[in-house]
Amino acid sequence: MFGHFYNEGMRKMTVAFGQVFNNIQIKRTGSDSTIQSIRVPLAYAPKEKFIQRLDQQSDLNNREFAVVLPRMGFEFTSISYDASRKRNTSLKRTVEDDTTAGKLKSMYTEVPYNMNFTLYIATKHVDDGLQVVEQILPYFTPEFVVTLKLENELAQKIDVPIILTSATSEYDYEGSFEDTRTLTWTLDFSVKANLYSPVKTSGIILDSAVIFKDMEAHLKD
């Protein structure tokens, strides 16, 4: 029943989610009143790896760690079917095949799924974390809409809402009083995504035949 196809819908949605937060910057004022602008690096990483990399730094004041913080990481955590956006599954989208004359390309209507993502923000200073979060929260009311290009004749561009569901902060209080603390923000999002069935090619119906039964014979029956 099932055959191989890959529309890259989930992959493209993951990339699009990361692109939303790919240009976050913080600014710091030095002792001589100069302003330093730092772009916060973003990587795809599960929380365990994200925290582990921070824990491996024994001295948070050294130059190497100054490059590490602040930083952000995100991961795709779960997916669930969204029955509230369900459409008639028998509906089809159809376009003429540009490569083969007399052929049509068709695809069944999209299937709604909610993709859940988590964004992690780790900073050395409290103000750095507040700067990052404040550049994100005002755009989510509670949703932010991105346009996803699928590069498919039947679904070229779609608008996808990204909904912010929660935002929490946590201090790392472990260690001695001399140890530098880290502040971690965790932001959870739900993406109203769609998944698509494979594209199939079929011929165009050019002729049809209609057969009428004898009306008198039909009435006698």
Secondary structure, DSSP 8 states (H G I E B T S, - for coil): --------HHHHHHHHHHHHTTT-EEEEE-TTS-EEEEE--EEE--HHHHHHHHHT-S-TTSHHHHHHSSEEEEEEEEEEE-GGG---TT-EEEEE-SSSTTEEEEEE--EEEEEEEEEEEEESSHHHHHHHHHTTGGG-SSEEEEEEE---TTS-EEEEEEEEEEEEEEE---S-TTS---EEEEEEEEEEEEE----EEEE-----------HHHHHH-
